[in-house]
Amino acid sequence: SEPAAGDRLTEWGERWLKTATSEQRMLDDAVAQLLASAGEANATEQATQNIGIATLKLGQRTAEALARRDAEAVSAMLVEGERLSASASTLPISPSIQSDMIEAIDGWRARLATTIDGLKRQNAMIAEMDGLAAGLSEAARDLNDDAVEDADRFGTFLGRLLLAGAAIGLLLGALVALAVARSILVPLRQLQGDMIALAADPKAEGLSGTQRTDELGDIARATNFFVTEIGRRERALRRAKDQADTALHDLRQAQDDLIRVEKLASLGQLVAGVAHEINTPLGIALTTATLVRDETRTFQDLVAAGTLSRSRLTHFVDRVGEGAQLLCANLTRAADLVHGFKQVAVDRASDERRSFDLDIWLGELLASLQPMLRKGGHRIRCEVPPSIVVDTYPGVLAQVVTNLVANAVVHGFAGAERPGTITVRVSTPGALVRLEVSDDGGGIAPEHLGRIFDPFFTTARSRGSTGLGMHIVHNLVTAKLQGRIAVESAPEHGTLVRLDFPRVPGGTERPGTARRPTGADAR
């Protein structure tokens, strides 16, 4: 009857309303939880970047103090390193990353402590050698004065002998002169030969004549001591050089760790954005599936009661058909997003080299960056010819493109009143691949173009920028991709970043690394 049908319709509407309300509440809770997680991840990323910046600054100040041979200043850097290690241990990040950071800082501190000890010993040794050199110089002057006095006395003695008698005086004088000359020349020639042999082979035996009690013995002993001290100082300098090389290696390892942390932070942002993108089609599919389920149950009740009409059957078929179409479309969209994200995430997390189609790979990468652009209404235009296959490092290239797109959004479109457009264009001049990322944003001031690749240089520090983004991009392009990077920009005319890199790194044609880039965004 019509009243019964109305009651069932009302009952069905209430059930549907309760179900929709419950689904909406669950969706709101999930969104709130996702926003909270994103906030915590951003705070952790900022803290990690601050520690990385402090580590790089501490390394530069330590290198300057070592160059000045300032042991006290280097000791102060050691205390600052201990504070950095303590700060890193409190970060709520992955235990493995935290452990690597702490081990890198502590290892650097241990080697720096060894270097400080060596530096102090070396400074003391230099002061001792200065005193020794002054003493040796004084001894040489005394020896010269004694030789002059001896020569005067010897001349007087010869004159008296000549006055005593011509023949006897001349004979005795000649014999005495011969004996004196022989007693001086023979030991001097022996000392000269020993010094030449010692200069040719520092490990040879010491100088002869050190047991003599005259001035020649003093010279031999002083020379022997001087040569021994020079050898010891040379060995000490070699040890100090080895320690400095070890400290430099540790600093480079710390830089690699910072790049790895930057990659992981970028991957975290990618995960949050893709999760938001997947949530929309999955939410639509879940709602559609719920409606189809309820329609199916109502249809089953009508069939069981024997009250199924033709119009009701037609309505059920239409609703199920629409639901199936929505389910297929949204689940296909979610599957495509998951597939693209999986490939991009694997590339970013790995430093392995592989061969891939640049057209398809760039499409998947730029799709994963859409959440970064949606807030400001910006869009990306991709102009990539098909069938360009490269054999390089997709993780490094993904990090470079992501940083350039983020630079355009954060700096190029900062304060813009209209949505901007980012263009990614690829061409193949010769055996090289040219990738250009341009935007129509505010551009760069001319006085900043020459400094944008310097570490820690930024014009947006108040907005949380560290000034490391373009420095990392330059290092990755020139060192890992074996390419070069250049920038063209003018105020209010946008920015163009051009990358040239070989299809296969290490091949016969490799672009030269620019000694100084032409400029890039001061970001």
Backbone torsions as a table, in degrees:
resi	resn	phi	psi	omega
1	SER	NA	164.3	-177.5
2	GLU	-67.4	-40.7	177.4
3	PRO	-61.1	-41.5	-179.5
4	ALA	-63.6	-42.0	178.6
5	ALA	-63.4	-38.7	177.5
6	GLY	-63.6	-40.7	178.7
7	ASP	-64.2	-43.3	179.9
8	ARG	-63.6	-38.2	178.3
9	LEU	-63.6	-41.7	178.7
10	THR	-63.9	-43.2	179.7
11	GLU	-62.6	-43.1	178.6
12	TRP	-62.3	-40.9	178.7
13	GLY	-62.8	-39.9	178.4
14	GLU	-65.6	-43.3	178.6
15	ARG	-61.9	-44.0	-179.9
16	TRP	-61.3	-40.9	179.5
17	LEU	-63.4	-42.6	178.9
18	LYS	-63.3	-43.1	-179.5
19	THR	-63.1	-44.9	-179.6
20	ALA	-64.0	-39.7	178.3
21	THR	-63.0	-44.2	179.4
22	SER	-62.9	-44.0	179.8
23	GLU	-63.7	-39.8	179.8
24	GLN	-65.7	-37.9	178.9
25	ARG	-64.7	-44.2	179.1
26	MET	-61.2	-40.5	-179.9
27	LEU	-64.5	-41.0	178.5
28	ASP	-62.7	-42.0	179.2
29	ASP	-62.5	-42.6	-179.5
30	ALA	-63.0	-41.4	179.4
31	VAL	-64.9	-41.8	178.7
32	ALA	-62.3	-42.3	179.1
33	GLN	-64.7	-39.9	179.8
34	LEU	-64.4	-41.0	178.5
35	LEU	-64.3	-40.3	178.7
36	ALA	-63.4	-43.1	179.4
37	SER	-63.5	-39.5	179.5
38	ALA	-64.0	-40.0	177.7
39	GLY	-62.2	-45.2	179.2
40	GLU	-63.0	-41.3	179.7
41	ALA	-63.2	-38.4	179.8
42	ASN	-66.0	-41.3	178.8
43	ALA	-63.8	-42.3	178.9
44	THR	-63.4	-41.8	179.6
45	GLU	-62.3	-40.9	179.9
46	GLN	-63.8	-42.8	179.2
47	ALA	-63.6	-41.7	179.5
48	THR	-63.1	-42.0	178.8
49	GLN	-64.4	-38.6	178.9
50	ASN	-61.7	-42.5	178.4
51	ILE	-65.0	-40.9	178.3
52	GLY	-61.8	-41.4	179.2
53	ILE	-64.3	-44.8	179.0
54	ALA	-61.1	-37.5	-179.8
55	THR	-64.9	-44.6	179.7
56	LEU	-64.2	-43.2	179.0
57	LYS	-63.1	-41.6	179.4
58	LEU	-62.4	-39.5	178.0
59	GLY	-63.1	-41.3	179.2
60	GLN	-65.4	-44.3	179.4
61	ARG	-64.6	-35.6	178.6
62	THR	-65.5	-43.3	178.7
63	ALA	-60.9	-39.8	178.2
64	GLU	-65.7	-41.7	179.5
65	ALA	-64.4	-39.7	177.8
66	LEU	-64.2	-38.6	179.1
67	ALA	-64.4	-32.1	178.1
68	ARG	-84.4	-6.7	-177.3
69	ARG	61.6	35.1	-178.1
70	ASP	-94.4	95.5	-176.0
71	ALA	-66.1	-36.1	-178.3
72	GLU	-65.8	-43.8	179.1
73	ALA	-63.6	-41.2	179.1
74	VAL	-64.2	-36.5	177.5
75	SER	-63.2	-38.0	176.5
76	ALA	-63.4	-38.1	176.7
77	MET	-61.7	-34.8	179.1
78	LEU	-61.7	-40.4	178.5
79	VAL	-66.9	-39.8	177.8
80	GLU	-64.3	-35.8	176.8
81	GLY	-62.8	-36.7	178.4
82	GLU	-64.8	-39.5	177.5
83	ARG	-65.8	-37.9	177.4
84	LEU	-62.9	-40.8	179.2
85	SER	-62.5	-41.4	178.9
86	ALA	-65.5	-39.2	178.4
87	SER	-65.1	-40.1	-179.9
88	ALA	-64.9	-33.0	-178.6
89	SER	-69.6	-16.7	-179.4
90	THR	-95.9	-2.5	-178.5
91	LEU	-72.0	135.3	177.8
92	PRO	-84.8	65.4	-179.8
93	ILE	-119.0	-176.3	-179.2
94	SER	-58.9	133.7	-178.9
95	PRO	-57.3	-37.7	-178.9
96	SER	-66.2	-42.8	178.9
97	ILE	-66.4	-42.9	179.3
98	GLN	-61.1	-42.4	179.8
99	SER	-63.5	-41.5	179.3
100	ASP	-62.9	-42.5	-179.3
101	MET	-63.5	-45.2	-177.8
102	ILE	-65.6	-43.1	179.8
103	GLU	-63.0	-39.4	179.3
104	ALA	-63.5	-44.3	-178.8
105	ILE	-68.3	-44.3	-179.2
106	ASP	-65.2	-39.9	177.0
107	GLY	-62.0	-41.7	176.8
108	TRP	-61.2	-40.8	-179.9
109	ARG	-64.6	-41.4	-179.0
110	ALA	-62.8	-44.7	-179.9
111	ARG	-69.2	-33.8	178.2
112	LEU	-66.2	-37.2	177.3
113	ALA	-61.9	-42.9	177.3
114	THR	-61.6	-41.2	179.0
115	THR	-63.6	-37.8	179.3
116	ILE	-62.9	-45.0	178.2
117	ASP	-59.3	-46.1	179.5
118	GLY	-62.1	-37.7	-179.2
119	LEU	-66.3	-41.4	179.1
120	LYS	-64.0	-44.7	178.4
121	ARG	-61.6	-39.4	-179.1
122	GLN	-65.8	-41.4	178.0
123	ASN	-62.3	-42.8	178.3
124	ALA	-63.0	-39.7	-179.8
125	MET	-64.8	-39.0	179.6
126	ILE	-64.4	-43.1	178.4
127	ALA	-62.0	-41.0	178.6
128	GLU	-63.7	-41.4	179.7
129	MET	-66.2	-34.6	176.5
130	ASP	-62.9	-43.0	177.5
131	GLY	-63.4	-41.0	179.3
132	LEU	-63.2	-41.0	179.8
133	ALA	-63.7	-39.9	178.5
134	ALA	-64.0	-41.7	178.5
135	GLY	-63.7	-41.3	179.6
136	LEU	-63.9	-38.5	178.7
137	SER	-65.1	-40.5	179.1
138	GLU	-64.6	-40.5	178.8
139	ALA	-64.0	-38.0	178.9
140	ALA	-63.6	-40.2	178.8
141	ARG	-65.6	-42.3	178.6
142	ASP	-62.1	-41.9	179.5
143	LEU	-62.7	-37.7	179.2
144	ASN	-66.3	-41.5	179.1
145	ASP	-63.8	-42.0	179.1
146	ASP	-63.1	-39.8	-179.8
147	ALA	-64.0	-38.8	178.7
148	VAL	-65.2	-42.6	179.1
149	GLU	-64.4	-42.3	178.4
150	ASP	-61.5	-39.4	179.4
151	ALA	-64.4	-39.1	178.6
152	ASP	-65.3	-45.5	179.6
153	ARG	-62.7	-40.5	179.6
154	PHE	-64.2	-39.2	178.4
155	GLY	-64.7	-41.0	177.8
156	THR	-63.1	-42.2	179.4
157	PHE	-61.4	-42.9	179.2
158	LEU	-65.0	-39.5	179.5
159	GLY	-62.7	-40.9	178.8
160	ARG	-65.1	-40.1	177.7
161	LEU	-62.0	-40.3	178.9
162	LEU	-64.8	-36.8	177.9
163	LEU	-69.2	-31.6	-178.3
164	ALA	-67.7	-37.5	-179.3
165	GLY	-174.6	136.7	-174.2
166	ALA	-66.4	-54.4	-173.8
167	ALA	-73.8	-50.1	-177.6
168	ILE	-66.6	-42.0	179.6
169	GLY	-61.7	-42.9	-179.3
170	LEU	-64.5	-43.5	-179.7
171	LEU	-64.5	-49.4	179.8
172	LEU	-63.0	-39.4	179.0
173	GLY	-62.2	-42.4	179.9
174	ALA	-63.6	-42.4	179.5
175	LEU	-64.0	-43.7	179.9
176	VAL	-64.1	-42.5	179.9
177	ALA	-61.7	-42.4	178.6
178	LEU	-62.5	-43.2	-179.1
179	ALA	-66.5	-42.4	-179.9
180	VAL	-65.7	-43.9	180.0
181	ALA	-61.9	-39.9	-179.5
182	ARG	-68.1	-40.3	-179.3
183	SER	-66.0	-22.6	179.1
184	ILE	-94.2	-47.0	-173.3
185	LEU	-67.7	-41.4	-177.3
186	VAL	-61.3	-50.1	177.8
187	PRO	-64.0	-35.4	179.2
188	LEU	-65.1	-42.2	178.4
189	ARG	-65.3	-37.4	177.5
190	GLN	-64.8	-42.3	178.3
191	LEU	-64.4	-39.7	178.4
192	GLN	-62.7	-44.7	179.0
193	GLY	-63.1	-41.6	179.2
194	ASP	-63.4	-40.1	179.5
195	MET	-66.1	-39.2	177.3
196	ILE	-64.1	-42.5	178.6
197	ALA	-64.7	-38.7	-179.8
198	LEU	-69.6	-34.8	177.3
199	ALA	-66.6	-36.3	179.1
200	ALA	-73.8	-32.2	-178.3
201	ASP	-138.7	99.0	-178.0
202	PRO	-62.0	-20.4	-179.0
203	LYS	-86.4	-0.1	-178.6
204	ALA	-69.3	170.2	-179.5
205	GLU	-66.1	159.3	-177.4
206	GLY	-66.7	179.8	-178.3
207	LEU	-71.6	147.3	174.4
208	SER	-85.6	160.6	178.9
209	GLY	90.7	2.5	-179.6
210	THR	-70.0	-16.3	-179.0
211	GLN	-85.3	-6.5	179.6
212	ARG	-68.9	154.3	-178.6
213	THR	-106.2	1.7	-180.0
214	ASP	-94.4	-168.4	-179.1
215	GLU	-63.3	-36.6	178.1
216	LEU	-62.7	-36.5	175.9
217	GLY	-64.7	-39.3	176.6
218	ASP	-61.5	-43.5	178.8
219	ILE	-62.8	-43.8	-178.7
220	ALA	-63.2	-44.0	-180.0
221	ARG	-65.9	-42.4	179.1
222	ALA	-64.3	-42.5	179.2
223	THR	-64.7	-42.1	179.0
224	ASN	-60.8	-44.5	178.8
225	PHE	-64.0	-40.5	-179.3
226	PHE	-63.6	-44.2	179.4
227	VAL	-64.6	-40.3	178.8
228	THR	-62.7	-42.3	179.3
229	GLU	-65.9	-38.1	177.6
230	ILE	-62.2	-42.7	178.2
231	GLY	-63.0	-42.2	178.7
232	ARG	-65.0	-39.8	178.4
233	ARG	-64.9	-39.4	178.2
234	GLU	-61.5	-43.2	178.2
235	ARG	-64.2	-38.7	178.4
236	ALA	-64.7	-40.6	177.9
237	LEU	-64.2	-37.1	178.0
238	ARG	-65.6	-40.2	177.2
239	ARG	-64.0	-41.9	178.7
240	ALA	-62.7	-37.9	178.3
241	LYS	-64.5	-42.2	178.1
242	ASP	-61.5	-40.8	178.7
243	GLN	-65.9	-39.1	177.7
244	ALA	-64.6	-40.3	177.3
245	ASP	-62.3	-39.6	178.0
246	THR	-64.2	-41.9	178.4
247	ALA	-63.6	-38.9	177.6
248	LEU	-63.7	-41.0	177.1
249	HIS	-60.9	-40.1	179.6
250	ASP	-65.4	-38.5	178.3
251	LEU	-64.2	-41.1	178.3
252	ARG	-65.9	-36.1	176.8
253	GLN	-64.9	-38.4	177.2
254	ALA	-63.7	-37.3	176.7
255	GLN	-64.3	-42.3	176.7
256	ASP	-61.2	-38.2	178.3
257	ASP	-64.3	-37.9	178.2
258	LEU	-64.9	-39.9	178.2
259	ILE	-64.1	-39.3	178.6
260	ARG	-63.9	-41.4	178.7
261	VAL	-64.2	-38.9	177.9
262	GLU	-61.7	-40.5	179.0
263	LYS	-65.0	-41.9	-180.0
264	LEU	-66.4	-37.8	177.6
265	ALA	-64.8	-41.7	177.1
266	SER	-62.9	-39.0	177.8
267	LEU	-64.7	-36.0	177.2
268	GLY	-63.7	-40.9	176.0
269	GLN	-63.3	-38.7	178.3
270	LEU	-62.5	-42.8	-179.6
271	VAL	-61.5	-44.8	-179.3
272	ALA	-62.4	-42.8	-179.6
273	GLY	-66.1	-44.5	-179.0
274	VAL	-67.6	-35.0	177.1
275	ALA	-60.6	-39.9	177.5
276	HIS	-66.7	-39.2	179.7
277	GLU	-65.1	-41.6	-177.6
278	ILE	-71.8	-29.4	-176.8
279	ASN	-61.6	-35.1	-177.7
280	THR	-65.0	-55.7	178.9
281	PRO	-64.7	-33.8	178.3
282	LEU	-67.7	-37.2	177.3
283	GLY	-64.4	-42.8	178.0
284	ILE	-63.8	-42.6	-179.6
285	ALA	-64.4	-39.2	-179.9
286	LEU	-66.2	-42.7	178.2
287	THR	-63.3	-43.6	179.5
288	THR	-63.5	-41.7	179.2
289	ALA	-63.4	-37.9	178.3
290	THR	-63.8	-43.7	179.3
291	LEU	-63.9	-42.0	179.1
292	VAL	-63.7	-38.3	178.3
293	ARG	-62.6	-45.4	-180.0
294	ASP	-65.0	-41.1	177.7
295	GLU	-61.5	-39.4	179.8
296	THR	-65.4	-42.1	178.5
297	ARG	-63.5	-43.3	178.0
298	THR	-61.6	-41.6	179.1
299	PHE	-63.9	-39.5	177.8
300	GLN	-64.3	-38.6	178.0
301	ASP	-64.1	-40.8	178.9
302	LEU	-65.4	-39.8	178.5
303	VAL	-65.7	-41.8	-179.9
304	ALA	-65.5	-36.0	-179.8
305	ALA	-81.4	-9.8	179.9
306	GLY	73.7	22.5	-178.4
307	THR	-110.7	19.5	-178.8
308	LEU	-72.4	126.8	178.1
309	SER	-106.5	167.6	-179.5
310	ARG	-66.2	-40.1	179.9
311	SER	-65.0	-38.6	178.9
312	ARG	-67.0	-37.9	177.4
313	LEU	-64.0	-43.3	178.7
314	THR	-63.1	-41.7	178.6
315	HIS	-61.3	-42.6	-179.4
316	PHE	-63.7	-43.8	-179.4
317	VAL	-63.4	-41.1	-179.8
318	ASP	-65.1	-43.5	-178.9
319	ARG	-65.7	-41.8	179.7
320	VAL	-65.6	-39.7	178.5
321	GLY	-63.2	-43.8	177.8
322	GLU	-63.1	-42.4	179.4
323	GLY	-62.5	-43.2	179.6
324	ALA	-62.4	-39.0	179.3
325	GLN	-65.4	-43.0	177.7
326	LEU	-63.9	-41.7	179.1
327	LEU	-60.5	-47.8	-178.7
328	CYS	-61.7	-45.4	-176.8
329	ALA	-63.7	-47.2	-175.5
330	ASN	-74.7	-37.0	177.0
331	LEU	-67.6	-35.2	175.7
332	THR	-64.3	-41.9	178.2
333	ARG	-62.5	-44.9	178.6
334	ALA	-62.7	-40.9	179.7
335	ALA	-63.7	-40.6	177.9
336	ASP	-63.0	-41.8	178.5
337	LEU	-62.3	-43.6	-179.7
338	VAL	-63.6	-41.6	-179.9
339	HIS	-62.9	-47.4	-179.9
340	GLY	-64.6	-42.2	179.2
341	PHE	-63.1	-39.4	-179.2
342	LYS	-60.2	-45.1	-178.4
343	GLN	-67.3	-43.9	-178.9
344	VAL	-65.2	-41.8	-179.1
345	ALA	-64.4	-41.1	178.9
346	VAL	-62.0	-42.7	-179.8
347	ASP	-64.4	-41.3	-176.4
348	ARG	-70.6	-34.6	-177.2
349	ALA	-80.7	-7.7	-175.0
350	SER	-121.8	146.9	174.9
351	ASP	-103.7	15.9	-177.2
352	GLU	-75.8	154.1	179.2
353	ARG	-100.1	138.0	179.5
354	ARG	-153.0	168.2	178.4
355	SER	-97.5	134.1	-178.2
356	PHE	-153.7	160.1	178.2
357	ASP	-82.2	118.1	-173.8
358	LEU	-65.6	-33.1	-179.2
359	ASP	-63.9	-52.8	-178.9
360	ILE	-65.6	-42.4	-176.7
361	TRP	-64.3	-42.4	179.2
362	LEU	-65.5	-37.3	177.4
363	GLY	-60.0	-45.4	179.5
364	GLU	-66.2	-40.3	-179.9
365	LEU	-64.6	-47.3	-178.2
366	LEU	-67.0	-31.0	175.4
367	ALA	-63.8	-36.9	179.6
368	SER	-71.7	-17.0	179.9
369	LEU	-92.8	-0.8	-178.5
370	GLN	-57.8	-41.4	179.2
371	PRO	-57.4	-28.8	179.2
372	MET	-67.4	-28.5	-175.0
373	LEU	-94.5	-23.0	-169.5
374	ARG	-65.0	-32.1	-176.0
375	LYS	-62.3	-42.4	179.8
376	GLY	-92.4	1.4	-179.3
377	GLY	74.4	16.0	-178.9
378	HIS	-77.7	163.4	179.9
379	ARG	-139.5	158.4	-179.9
380	ILE	-115.0	134.0	175.5
381	ARG	-114.6	126.1	-175.3
382	CYS	-111.0	124.6	179.1
383	GLU	-123.8	88.2	-176.0
384	VAL	-127.4	120.5	176.4
385	PRO	-64.1	147.7	179.0
386	PRO	-73.7	163.5	172.1
387	SER	64.8	32.5	171.3
388	ILE	-97.2	107.0	-177.4
389	VAL	-104.6	128.0	178.4
390	VAL	-121.6	152.9	176.7
391	ASP	-121.0	88.4	-173.8
392	THR	-146.4	-155.2	-174.7
393	TYR	-106.5	99.4	-176.7
394	PRO	-64.2	-32.4	179.3
395	GLY	-64.3	-43.5	178.7
396	VAL	-65.8	-44.7	-179.6
397	LEU	-64.1	-37.2	177.5
398	ALA	-64.2	-40.3	179.1
399	GLN	-64.4	-40.1	-179.5
400	VAL	-65.4	-49.6	-178.2
401	VAL	-64.0	-41.8	179.6
402	THR	-60.9	-44.4	179.4
403	ASN	-63.8	-38.8	-179.8
404	LEU	-68.2	-41.9	177.7
405	VAL	-65.1	-43.4	178.6
406	ALA	-63.0	-37.0	176.4
407	ASN	-60.0	-44.6	-180.0
408	ALA	-62.8	-41.4	-177.9
409	VAL	-69.4	-46.9	-172.6
410	VAL	-77.5	-38.9	-173.6
411	HIS	-106.6	-47.5	-176.5
412	GLY	-65.6	-37.8	-177.6
413	PHE	-102.2	13.7	-179.5
414	ALA	-64.9	125.7	179.5
415	GLY	74.1	9.8	-179.3
416	ALA	-72.3	142.9	-179.9
417	GLU	-89.9	-7.9	-179.6
418	ARG	-134.9	155.6	177.6
419	PRO	-62.9	146.2	-179.7
420	GLY	-104.2	170.7	179.5
421	THR	-126.5	129.9	175.9
422	ILE	-109.4	128.4	-177.9
423	THR	-113.4	126.7	175.7
424	VAL	-111.1	116.5	-173.2
425	ARG	-125.6	138.2	-178.6
426	VAL	-126.2	136.9	173.9
427	SER	-141.3	170.9	-175.9
428	THR	-131.8	81.2	174.6
429	PRO	-77.0	105.0	-179.1
430	GLY	71.2	-136.5	-179.5
431	ALA	-87.8	3.0	-178.8
432	LEU	-98.7	162.2	173.3
433	VAL	-114.5	128.3	178.1
434	ARG	-109.1	121.3	179.4
435	LEU	-117.3	121.7	-178.2
436	GLU	-116.9	131.3	175.5
437	VAL	-119.2	114.3	-177.3
438	SER	-125.5	155.6	176.2
439	ASP	-138.6	163.7	179.0
440	ASP	-107.8	37.5	-177.5
441	GLY	-86.4	-153.0	-172.5
442	GLY	-77.8	-13.6	178.7
443	GLY	78.8	-171.4	-174.1
444	ILE	-125.1	140.3	176.3
445	ALA	-67.8	143.0	-176.9
446	PRO	-58.8	-33.8	-178.0
447	GLU	-72.3	-10.1	-180.0
448	HIS	-99.9	-12.6	-173.6
449	LEU	-62.0	-35.8	-176.3
450	GLY	-80.0	-3.5	-173.9
451	ARG	-121.1	0.8	-169.5
452	ILE	-69.2	-20.0	177.6
453	PHE	-91.3	-1.4	177.5
454	ASP	-72.2	138.7	178.5
455	PRO	-65.8	139.7	175.9
456	PHE	72.8	7.8	176.2
457	PHE	-90.1	122.7	179.8
458	THR	-154.9	151.1	174.6
459	THR	-104.4	6.2	-176.7
460	ALA	-129.3	38.9	-179.2
461	ARG	-65.4	-28.9	179.2
462	SER	-66.8	-20.5	178.6
463	ARG	-97.4	12.9	176.0
464	GLY	94.9	4.1	-179.5
465	SER	-75.0	140.6	-178.6
466	THR	-99.0	-16.8	-176.4
467	GLY	80.4	13.6	-179.7
468	LEU	-101.7	-15.0	-173.4
469	GLY	-58.3	-55.4	-177.5
470	MET	-72.0	-28.4	174.9
471	HIS	-63.7	-42.9	178.2
472	ILE	-66.7	-41.3	178.6
473	VAL	-58.6	-46.1	-179.0
474	HIS	-61.2	-43.3	180.0
475	ASN	-64.6	-42.1	-178.9
476	LEU	-66.1	-41.2	-177.2
477	VAL	-68.1	-46.8	-174.1
478	THR	-78.1	-35.8	-174.9
479	ALA	-90.9	-48.6	-172.8
480	LYS	-87.4	-48.0	-179.6
481	LEU	-82.5	-9.5	-179.9
482	GLN	58.3	41.2	-178.3
483	GLY	-121.1	-162.3	176.7
484	ARG	-138.3	158.4	-176.6
485	ILE	-133.8	140.9	178.3
486	ALA	-143.3	155.3	-175.8
487	VAL	-134.0	138.6	173.1
488	GLU	-124.1	132.1	-177.9
489	SER	-161.5	154.3	174.0
490	ALA	-150.0	147.7	179.7
491	PRO	-56.0	133.9	178.3
492	GLU	66.0	12.1	178.2
493	HIS	-124.5	14.5	175.6
494	GLY	79.6	-176.8	-176.8
495	THR	-136.1	140.5	176.5
496	LEU	-124.0	121.9	176.2
497	VAL	-109.8	124.0	-175.1
498	ARG	-115.8	126.2	176.9
499	LEU	-113.5	130.6	172.2
500	ASP	-119.3	121.1	179.7
501	PHE	-144.2	153.0	-177.9
502	PRO	-72.8	152.3	175.4
503	ARG	-61.1	-36.5	-179.9
504	VAL	-127.8	108.5	179.4
505	PRO	-58.4	141.3	179.5
506	GLY	85.5	9.1	-179.4
507	GLY	-78.5	-170.8	-176.3
508	THR	-73.0	-29.1	-179.9
509	GLU	-110.0	116.9	-178.0
510	ARG	-133.8	126.3	-178.8
511	PRO	-67.8	145.3	178.7
512	GLY	-70.8	147.3	178.3
513	THR	-82.8	123.4	-177.6
514	ALA	-64.1	135.7	178.2
515	ARG	-68.9	-33.3	179.0
516	ARG	-148.1	122.3	-178.5
517	PRO	-66.1	157.4	-179.9
518	THR	-75.7	-9.5	178.2
519	GLY	136.3	159.9	173.5
520	ALA	-164.1	177.9	-175.6
521	ASP	-64.6	135.3	179.3
522	ALA	-80.9	81.6	-168.1
523	ARG	-126.6	NA	NA
